[in-house]
Amino acid sequence: MEKKQGIGFFEKYLTLWVALCIIIGIAVGQWLPAIPQTLSKFEYANVSIPVAILIWIMIYPMMLKVDFQSVKNVGKRPKGIIVTCVTNWLIKPFTMFGIAYLFFYVIFKTFIPAGLAEEYLVGAVLLGAAPCTAMVFVWSYLTNGDAAYTLVQVAVNDLIILVAYAPIVAFLLGVGGVSIPWDTLLLSVGLFVVIPLTAGVITRIMVIRRKGVEYFNNVFIKKFDNYTIGGLLLTLIILFSFQGETILNNPLHILLIAIPLVLQTVLIFFVAYWWAKWWKLPHNIAAPAAMIGSSNFFELAVAVAISLFGLQSGAALATVGGVLVEVPVMLMLVRIANNTRSWFPDTK
């Protein structure tokens, strides 16, 4: 896969755009309540149809980038795959649950009512069980990562999401005493992982067969560059048009949600990064391996939170916290990775 030319303008200032969407969404909810009232009528099986369409617009371009042909090369250099998979699936969801539970139920107990604490925990778990699939290509590029190997790591994680995401989420939330409707959870995974992933794979095969891989990477994929960000921002405006009362009544909650998410992000980065250092992996494999786990597939988490608990839920609000902190924290970790390149053996 061809490397991205750094972080784009919209991605770089994503936190600013999210903050603007919060303001616009709240304003719409307060002054134009007919809009969220109308949108709330378009639902099927607890899934908001307008939001589902926007999330497909977000996720489909990501899935186009995943080449499952690369998975056949997994056995050639397995250590980087082992680091990212063990960190993402056997460590990250459980540390996210522990950190979120500690903050929402204990440290912030006086600030967050018990009912909201439970919903925020749900949102955090939905984030923690969803490793990054798209922005990691940007983080890999900014750390001079091995683009081909990053693609393999992402493809393997996407395959694991298909089978592991729903059981891990259901298990952790069951431990936390949160009842999860299995049918809705599986429907969400089908809608927001299986369908766009299948569509992406089919599109990739058909376009490459007709036009070639160079056209696909250099022309076709770039047509969708702004779709993901546009879909995300519109989704956030809709989400916050429903969340206005919650935000206005609890203005500190966005900050309270962000604190454990930032700590979790930094923790997971160093777990994977130090493990890669201990195994003496080259930096161009170690850095992306750490980035995949520390960043989140927040589009999926937002979609599942909305499907399970609705646009007005604290769970949906918590997943948006992941969107807020993603770019500034990951750029900080990119800088740390680049400044510690000497910890790793020279890339051959």
MIBATI-412704 format. One record per residue (C-alpha): chain; x, y, z. Coordinates in nm, 4 decimals, always signed. Example, Ala and Ser with C-alpha at 12.3 -4.5 7.8 and 13.67 -1.06 7.14 Angstrom:
2
<rec "A"; <+1.2300; -0.4500; +0.7800>>
<rec "A"; <+1.3670; -0.1060; +0.7140>>
This chain:
348
<rec "A"; <+0.0000; +0.0000; +0.0000>>
<rec "A"; <+0.1239; +0.3474; -0.0794>>
<rec "A"; <+0.2170; +0.5655; +0.2167>>
<rec "A"; <-0.0038; +0.8533; +0.3145>>
<rec "A"; <+0.1466; +1.1949; +0.2783>>
<rec "A"; <+0.1336; +1.2757; +0.6488>>
<rec "A"; <-0.1671; +1.3808; +0.8472>>
<rec "A"; <-0.4294; +1.5745; +0.6553>>
<rec "A"; <-0.5698; +1.9149; +0.7487>>
<rec "A"; <-0.9020; +1.7809; +0.8792>>
<rec "A"; <-0.7380; +1.4956; +1.0713>>
<rec "A"; <-0.4772; +1.7251; +1.2277>>
<rec "A"; <-0.7417; +1.9559; +1.3751>>
<rec "A"; <-0.9985; +1.6847; +1.4473>>
<rec "A"; <-1.0277; +1.7881; +1.8129>>
<rec "A"; <-1.1224; +2.1413; +1.7048>>
<rec "A"; <-1.3848; +2.0120; +1.4587>>
<rec "A"; <-1.5306; +1.7849; +1.7265>>
<rec "A"; <-1.5544; +2.0790; +1.9690>>
<rec "A"; <-1.7351; +2.2833; +1.7015>>
<rec "A"; <-1.9728; +1.9914; +1.6367>>
<rec "A"; <-2.0523; +1.9766; +2.0081>>
<rec "A"; <-2.1459; +2.3466; +2.0040>>
<rec "A"; <-2.3459; +2.3195; +1.6786>>
<rec "A"; <-2.5220; +2.0019; +1.7926>>
<rec "A"; <-2.6209; +2.1477; +2.1283>>
<rec "A"; <-2.7447; +2.4647; +1.9555>>
<rec "A"; <-2.9550; +2.2589; +1.7132>>
<rec "A"; <-3.1043; +2.0582; +1.9997>>
<rec "A"; <-3.1888; +2.3697; +2.1997>>
<rec "A"; <-3.3113; +2.6057; +1.9276>>
<rec "A"; <-3.4254; +2.3684; +1.6512>>
<rec "A"; <-3.5687; +2.0738; +1.8478>>
<rec "A"; <-3.7822; +1.9678; +1.5510>>
<rec "A"; <-3.4671; +1.8332; +1.3816>>
<rec "A"; <-3.3731; +1.5704; +1.6453>>
<rec "A"; <-3.7425; +1.4939; +1.6999>>
<rec "A"; <-3.7824; +1.4178; +1.3286>>
<rec "A"; <-3.4605; +1.2162; +1.3083>>
<rec "A"; <-3.5638; +1.0064; +1.6088>>
<rec "A"; <-3.8605; +0.8749; +1.4076>>
<rec "A"; <-3.6315; +0.7057; +1.1533>>
<rec "A"; <-3.5302; +0.4008; +1.3519>>
<rec "A"; <-3.5318; +0.0273; +1.2914>>
<rec "A"; <-3.4468; -0.2283; +1.5624>>
<rec "A"; <-3.3165; +0.0571; +1.7830>>
<rec "A"; <-3.0767; +0.1638; +1.5064>>
<rec "A"; <-3.1002; +0.5229; +1.3844>>
<rec "A"; <-3.1169; +0.4954; +1.0051>>
<rec "A"; <-2.9661; +0.8435; +0.9337>>
<rec "A"; <-2.6779; +0.7708; +1.1725>>
<rec "A"; <-2.6307; +0.4217; +1.0264>>
<rec "A"; <-2.5952; +0.5707; +0.6771>>
<rec "A"; <-2.3410; +0.8270; +0.8001>>
<rec "A"; <-2.1418; +0.5588; +0.9817>>
<rec "A"; <-2.1319; +0.3434; +0.6683>>
<rec "A"; <-1.9971; +0.6503; +0.4862>>
<rec "A"; <-1.7266; +0.6704; +0.7551>>
<rec "A"; <-1.6315; +0.3055; +0.7746>>
<rec "A"; <-1.6530; +0.1917; +0.4103>>
<rec "A"; <-1.3495; +0.3980; +0.2922>>
<rec "A"; <-1.1456; +0.2503; +0.5795>>
<rec "A"; <-1.2326; -0.1027; +0.4770>>
<rec "A"; <-1.1202; -0.0326; +0.1207>>
<rec "A"; <-0.7650; +0.0049; +0.2522>>
<rec "A"; <-0.7502; -0.3405; +0.4078>>
<rec "A"; <-0.5873; -0.5989; +0.1830>>
<rec "A"; <-0.6564; -0.9440; +0.3207>>
<rec "A"; <-0.4127; -1.0902; +0.0686>>
<rec "A"; <-0.1438; -0.9523; +0.3005>>
<rec "A"; <-0.2524; -1.1900; +0.5783>>
<rec "A"; <-0.0805; -1.4790; +0.4003>>
<rec "A"; <+0.2525; -1.3150; +0.4942>>
<rec "A"; <+0.1807; -1.3253; +0.8687>>
<rec "A"; <+0.4063; -1.6237; +0.9333>>
<rec "A"; <+0.7149; -1.4592; +0.7853>>
<rec "A"; <+0.7633; -1.2051; +1.0694>>
<rec "A"; <+0.5254; -1.3080; +1.3479>>
<rec "A"; <+0.6617; -1.1103; +1.6457>>
<rec "A"; <+0.5073; -0.7747; +1.5515>>
<rec "A"; <+0.1717; -0.9440; +1.4929>>
<rec "A"; <+0.1926; -1.1201; +1.8302>>
<rec "A"; <+0.2681; -0.7912; +2.0098>>
<rec "A"; <-0.0261; -0.6062; +1.8552>>
<rec "A"; <-0.2769; -0.8922; +1.8844>>
<rec "A"; <-0.1981; -0.9828; +2.2466>>
<rec "A"; <-0.1936; -0.6158; +2.3491>>
<rec "A"; <-0.5165; -0.5359; +2.1646>>
<rec "A"; <-0.7223; -0.8380; +2.2618>>
<rec "A"; <-0.5821; -0.9873; +2.5843>>
<rec "A"; <-0.4698; -0.6681; +2.7623>>
<rec "A"; <-0.6346; -0.3522; +2.6306>>
<rec "A"; <-1.0091; -0.4277; +2.6809>>
<rec "A"; <-0.9443; -0.5379; +3.0396>>
<rec "A"; <-0.7213; -0.2439; +3.1378>>
<rec "A"; <-0.9797; -0.0096; +2.9831>>
<rec "A"; <-1.2513; -0.1696; +3.1952>>
<rec "A"; <-1.0361; -0.1459; +3.5104>>
<rec "A"; <-0.9267; +0.2158; +3.4582>>
<rec "A"; <-1.2760; +0.3329; +3.3580>>
<rec "A"; <-1.4362; +0.1526; +3.6538>>
<rec "A"; <-1.1828; +0.3058; +3.8953>>
<rec "A"; <-1.2408; +0.6592; +3.7700>>
<rec "A"; <-1.6157; +0.6569; +3.7059>>
<rec "A"; <-1.7200; +0.4574; +4.0145>>
<rec "A"; <-1.4523; +0.5550; +4.2694>>
<rec "A"; <-1.2418; +0.8632; +4.1935>>
<rec "A"; <-1.5196; +1.0650; +4.0271>>
<rec "A"; <-1.7981; +0.9190; +4.2398>>
<rec "A"; <-1.9006; +1.2581; +4.3814>>
<rec "A"; <-1.9210; +1.4146; +4.0343>>
<rec "A"; <-2.0897; +1.1395; +3.8312>>
<rec "A"; <-2.4258; +0.9850; +3.9317>>
<rec "A"; <-2.4294; +0.6039; +3.9444>>
<rec "A"; <-2.6564; +0.5722; +3.6392>>
<rec "A"; <-2.4314; +0.7861; +3.4226>>
<rec "A"; <-2.1185; +0.6141; +3.5571>>
<rec "A"; <-2.2552; +0.2844; +3.4270>>
<rec "A"; <-2.3240; +0.4327; +3.0827>>
<rec "A"; <-1.9793; +0.5954; +3.0653>>
<rec "A"; <-1.8232; +0.2601; +3.1566>>
<rec "A"; <-2.0104; +0.1013; +2.8657>>
<rec "A"; <-1.8759; +0.3627; +2.6244>>
<rec "A"; <-1.5202; +0.3148; +2.7510>>
<rec "A"; <-1.5421; -0.0638; +2.7080>>
<rec "A"; <-1.6801; -0.0253; +2.3545>>
<rec "A"; <-1.3740; +0.1880; +2.2753>>
<rec "A"; <-1.1289; -0.0425; +2.4500>>
<rec "A"; <-1.2402; -0.3473; +2.2536>>
<rec "A"; <-1.1991; -0.1759; +1.9144>>
<rec "A"; <-0.8365; -0.1307; +1.7986>>
<rec "A"; <-0.7674; +0.1256; +1.5276>>
<rec "A"; <-0.8109; +0.0295; +1.1612>>
<rec "A"; <-0.7687; +0.3544; +0.9654>>
<rec "A"; <-0.5799; +0.6389; +1.1322>>
<rec "A"; <-0.3044; +0.3925; +1.2225>>
<rec "A"; <-0.1819; +0.4226; +0.8622>>
<rec "A"; <-0.1217; +0.7914; +0.9346>>
<rec "A"; <+0.0559; +0.7193; +1.2648>>
<rec "A"; <+0.2655; +0.4536; +1.0901>>
<rec "A"; <+0.3660; +0.7022; +0.8202>>
<rec "A"; <+0.4577; +0.9717; +1.0750>>
<rec "A"; <+0.6892; +0.7271; +1.2566>>
<rec "A"; <+0.8400; +0.5935; +0.9309>>
<rec "A"; <+0.6717; +0.2606; +0.9920>>
<rec "A"; <+0.6824; -0.0346; +0.7556>>
<rec "A"; <+0.3662; +0.0357; +0.5527>>
<rec "A"; <+0.3321; -0.3209; +0.4242>>
<rec "A"; <+0.3681; -0.4696; +0.7709>>
<rec "A"; <+0.1231; -0.2162; +0.9177>>
<rec "A"; <-0.1278; -0.3330; +0.6576>>
<rec "A"; <-0.0821; -0.6932; +0.7735>>
<rec "A"; <-0.1319; -0.5899; +1.1374>>
<rec "A"; <-0.4510; -0.4014; +1.0539>>
<rec "A"; <-0.5889; -0.6854; +0.8401>>
<rec "A"; <-0.5329; -0.9405; +1.1170>>
<rec "A"; <-0.6990; -0.7144; +1.3739>>
<rec "A"; <-0.9997; -0.6624; +1.1458>>
<rec "A"; <-1.0431; -1.0381; +1.1175>>
<rec "A"; <-1.0283; -1.0690; +1.4962>>
<rec "A"; <-1.2860; -0.7893; +1.5396>>
<rec "A"; <-1.5333; -1.0015; +1.3429>>
<rec "A"; <-1.5288; -1.2802; +1.6012>>
<rec "A"; <-1.3968; -1.1293; +1.9263>>
<rec "A"; <-1.5516; -0.7830; +1.9602>>
<rec "A"; <-1.9033; -0.8844; +2.0627>>
<rec "A"; <-1.8011; -1.1599; +2.3120>>
<rec "A"; <-1.5399; -0.9392; +2.4850>>
<rec "A"; <-1.7802; -0.6444; +2.5151>>
<rec "A"; <-2.0593; -0.8690; +2.6470>>
<rec "A"; <-1.8243; -1.0381; +2.8965>>
<rec "A"; <-1.6773; -0.7162; +3.0388>>
<rec "A"; <-2.0110; -0.5404; +3.0663>>
<rec "A"; <-2.1597; -0.8507; +3.2266>>
<rec "A"; <-1.8808; -0.8363; +3.4875>>
<rec "A"; <-1.9680; -0.4686; +3.5369>>
<rec "A"; <-2.3331; -0.5585; +3.5933>>
<rec "A"; <-2.4564; -0.4053; +3.2675>>
<rec "A"; <-2.7182; -0.6033; +3.0770>>
<rec "A"; <-2.6415; -0.6196; +2.7042>>
<rec "A"; <-2.8987; -0.7369; +2.4489>>
<rec "A"; <-2.6972; -0.9908; +2.2513>>
<rec "A"; <-2.9189; -0.9637; +1.9444>>
<rec "A"; <-2.8649; -0.5861; +1.9199>>
<rec "A"; <-2.4899; -0.6213; +1.9817>>
<rec "A"; <-2.4529; -0.8840; +1.7082>>
<rec "A"; <-2.6729; -0.6772; +1.4757>>
<rec "A"; <-2.4420; -0.3776; +1.5354>>
<rec "A"; <-2.1307; -0.5804; +1.4541>>
<rec "A"; <-2.3011; -0.7116; +1.1413>>
<rec "A"; <-2.4123; -0.3655; +1.0302>>
<rec "A"; <-2.0960; -0.1760; +1.1077>>
<rec "A"; <-1.8199; -0.4350; +1.0578>>
<rec "A"; <-1.9358; -0.7262; +0.8436>>
<rec "A"; <-2.1327; -0.5305; +0.5802>>
<rec "A"; <-1.8805; -0.2472; +0.5183>>
<rec "A"; <-1.5883; -0.4907; +0.5386>>
<rec "A"; <-1.7495; -0.7215; +0.2824>>
<rec "A"; <-1.8362; -0.4259; +0.0587>>
<rec "A"; <-1.4799; -0.2959; +0.0866>>
<rec "A"; <-1.3260; -0.6316; -0.0019>>
<rec "A"; <-1.5575; -0.6815; -0.3018>>
<rec "A"; <-1.4961; -0.3269; -0.4257>>
<rec "A"; <-1.1198; -0.3667; -0.3860>>
<rec "A"; <-1.1131; -0.6928; -0.5826>>
<rec "A"; <-1.3351; -0.5577; -0.8634>>
<rec "A"; <-1.1510; -0.2256; -0.9075>>
<rec "A"; <-0.8039; -0.3836; -0.8989>>
<rec "A"; <-0.9151; -0.6493; -1.1461>>
<rec "A"; <-1.0427; -0.3827; -1.3891>>
<rec "A"; <-0.7976; -0.0953; -1.3357>>
<rec "A"; <-0.4966; -0.2340; -1.1520>>
<rec "A"; <-0.3536; -0.1845; -0.8032>>
<rec "A"; <-0.1781; +0.1448; -0.8883>>
<rec "A"; <-0.5071; +0.3045; -0.9941>>
<rec "A"; <-0.6783; +0.1680; -0.6848>>
<rec "A"; <-0.4179; +0.3051; -0.4396>>
<rec "A"; <-0.3399; +0.6340; -0.6127>>
<rec "A"; <-0.6755; +0.7364; -0.7611>>
<rec "A"; <-0.9754; +0.5352; -0.6394>>
<rec "A"; <-0.9118; +0.5404; -0.2637>>
<rec "A"; <-0.8290; +0.9117; -0.2677>>
<rec "A"; <-1.1784; +0.9884; -0.3965>>
<rec "A"; <-1.3053; +0.8978; -0.0490>>
<rec "A"; <-1.0519; +1.1020; +0.1511>>
<rec "A"; <-1.3028; +1.3499; +0.2944>>
<rec "A"; <-1.5986; +1.1127; +0.3259>>
<rec "A"; <-1.4845; +0.9619; +0.6554>>
<rec "A"; <-1.4289; +1.2959; +0.8295>>
<rec "A"; <-1.7493; +1.4448; +0.6803>>
<rec "A"; <-1.9567; +1.1475; +0.7933>>
<rec "A"; <-1.8015; +1.1633; +1.1398>>
<rec "A"; <-1.8677; +1.5349; +1.1864>>
<rec "A"; <-2.2307; +1.5077; +1.0715>>
<rec "A"; <-2.2817; +1.2103; +1.3042>>
<rec "A"; <-2.1437; +1.4131; +1.5946>>
<rec "A"; <-2.3759; +1.7060; +1.5212>>
<rec "A"; <-2.6752; +1.4695; +1.5252>>
<rec "A"; <-2.5469; +1.2992; +1.8394>>
<rec "A"; <-2.5026; +1.6241; +2.0301>>
<rec "A"; <-2.8389; +1.7577; +1.9173>>
<rec "A"; <-2.9730; +1.4761; +2.1380>>
<rec "A"; <-2.7094; +1.5193; +2.4108>>
<rec "A"; <-2.7632; +1.8919; +2.4741>>
<rec "A"; <-2.9391; +1.8595; +2.8095>>
<rec "A"; <-2.6819; +1.6113; +2.9419>>
<rec "A"; <-2.3911; +1.8379; +2.8451>>
<rec "A"; <-2.5517; +2.1571; +2.9748>>
<rec "A"; <-2.6425; +1.9902; +3.3048>>
<rec "A"; <-2.3000; +1.8236; +3.3416>>
<rec "A"; <-2.0488; +2.0465; +3.1597>>
<rec "A"; <-1.7467; +1.8884; +3.3337>>
<rec "A"; <-1.8333; +1.5369; +3.2232>>
<rec "A"; <-1.6528; +1.5595; +2.8886>>
<rec "A"; <-1.3297; +1.6330; +3.0795>>
<rec "A"; <-1.3995; +1.3600; +3.3366>>
<rec "A"; <-1.4551; +1.1084; +3.0553>>
<rec "A"; <-1.1370; +1.2164; +2.8755>>
<rec "A"; <-0.9021; +1.1621; +3.1728>>
<rec "A"; <-0.9233; +0.7795; +3.1960>>
<rec "A"; <-0.9253; +0.7519; +2.8155>>
<rec "A"; <-0.5970; +0.9452; +2.7912>>
<rec "A"; <-0.4366; +0.7365; +3.0673>>
<rec "A"; <-0.5464; +0.4155; +2.8952>>
<rec "A"; <-0.4094; +0.5327; +2.5595>>
<rec "A"; <-0.0658; +0.6136; +2.7047>>
<rec "A"; <-0.0547; +0.2910; +2.9092>>
<rec "A"; <-0.1321; +0.0654; +2.6123>>
<rec "A"; <+0.1207; +0.2449; +2.3933>>
<rec "A"; <+0.4015; +0.1763; +2.6402>>
<rec "A"; <+0.2930; -0.1834; +2.7068>>
<rec "A"; <+0.3286; -0.2669; +2.3362>>
<rec "A"; <+0.6293; -0.0375; +2.2798>>
<rec "A"; <+0.8380; -0.1762; +2.5681>>
<rec "A"; <+0.7440; -0.5315; +2.4731>>
<rec "A"; <+0.8646; -0.4638; +2.1182>>
<rec "A"; <+1.1860; -0.3137; +2.2606>>
<rec "A"; <+1.2378; -0.6220; +2.4808>>
<rec "A"; <+1.1951; -0.8447; +2.1746>>
<rec "A"; <+1.4411; -0.6235; +1.9819>>
<rec "A"; <+1.1966; -0.5527; +1.7001>>
<rec "A"; <+1.2967; -0.2825; +1.4504>>
<rec "A"; <+1.1426; +0.0588; +1.5142>>
<rec "A"; <+0.9420; +0.0576; +1.1885>>
<rec "A"; <+0.7454; -0.2425; +1.3217>>
<rec "A"; <+0.7459; -0.1548; +1.6931>>
<rec "A"; <+0.5968; +0.1945; +1.6544>>
<rec "A"; <+0.2925; +0.0936; +1.4425>>
<rec "A"; <+0.2355; -0.2097; +1.6699>>
<rec "A"; <+0.2069; +0.0276; +1.9665>>
<rec "A"; <-0.0062; +0.2774; +1.7728>>
<rec "A"; <-0.2729; +0.0234; +1.6681>>
<rec "A"; <-0.3533; -0.0672; +2.0280>>
<rec "A"; <-0.3304; +0.2796; +2.1758>>
<rec "A"; <-0.5656; +0.4353; +1.9178>>
<rec "A"; <-0.9256; +0.3212; +1.8752>>
<rec "A"; <-1.1737; +0.2311; +1.6040>>
<rec "A"; <-1.3963; +0.4998; +1.7548>>
<rec "A"; <-1.6347; +0.5008; +1.4572>>
<rec "A"; <-1.7354; +0.1439; +1.5443>>
<rec "A"; <-1.7618; +0.2240; +1.9152>>
<rec "A"; <-1.9880; +0.5250; +1.8465>>
<rec "A"; <-2.2075; +0.3156; +1.6160>>
<rec "A"; <-2.2489; +0.0293; +1.8625>>
<rec "A"; <-2.3150; +0.2661; +2.1557>>
<rec "A"; <-2.5909; +0.4394; +1.9607>>
<rec "A"; <-2.7418; +0.1056; +1.8505>>
<rec "A"; <-2.7379; -0.0427; +2.2015>>
<rec "A"; <-2.8360; +0.2558; +2.4122>>
<rec "A"; <-2.9517; +0.5359; +2.1811>>
<rec "A"; <-2.8330; +0.8799; +2.0771>>
<rec "A"; <-2.9137; +1.0308; +2.4164>>
<rec "A"; <-2.7129; +0.7768; +2.6174>>
<rec "A"; <-2.4069; +0.8377; +2.8277>>
<rec "A"; <-2.2457; +0.5463; +2.6440>>
<rec "A"; <-2.2631; +0.7369; +2.3148>>
<rec "A"; <-2.1256; +1.0472; +2.4871>>
<rec "A"; <-1.8314; +0.8510; +2.6302>>
<rec "A"; <-1.7344; +0.7101; +2.2922>>
<rec "A"; <-1.7185; +1.0662; +2.1595>>
<rec "A"; <-1.4594; +1.1298; +2.4303>>
<rec "A"; <-1.2418; +0.8897; +2.2333>>
<rec "A"; <-1.2791; +1.1077; +1.9253>>
<rec "A"; <-1.1859; +1.4206; +2.1228>>
<rec "A"; <-0.8605; +1.2879; +2.2678>>
<rec "A"; <-0.7495; +1.0713; +1.9751>>
<rec "A"; <-0.5484; +1.3132; +1.7624>>
<rec "A"; <-0.3651; +1.5279; +2.0210>>
<rec "A"; <-0.2688; +1.2262; +2.2340>>
<rec "A"; <-0.1607; +1.0178; +1.9349>>
<rec "A"; <+0.0498; +1.3046; +1.7977>>
<rec "A"; <+0.2219; +1.3206; +2.1370>>
<rec "A"; <+0.2914; +0.9460; +2.1186>>
<rec "A"; <+0.4213; +0.9848; +1.7615>>
<rec "A"; <+0.6724; +1.2385; +1.8929>>
<rec "A"; <+0.7765; +1.0047; +2.1754>>
<rec "A"; <+0.8196; +0.7189; +1.9269>>
<rec "A"; <+1.0322; +0.9322; +1.6948>>
<rec "A"; <+1.2493; +1.0595; +1.9814>>
<rec "A"; <+1.3186; +0.7062; +2.1057>>
<rec "A"; <+1.4177; +0.5514; +1.7739>>
<rec "A"; <+1.7654; +0.4810; +1.9171>>
<rec "A"; <+1.6109; +0.2293; +2.1610>>
<rec "A"; <+1.5623; -0.0107; +1.8709>>
<rec "A"; <+1.7962; -0.1968; +1.6383>>
<rec "A"; <+1.8684; -0.0330; +1.3037>>
<rec "A"; <+1.6158; -0.1214; +1.0339>>
<rec "A"; <+1.7759; -0.3302; +0.7629>>
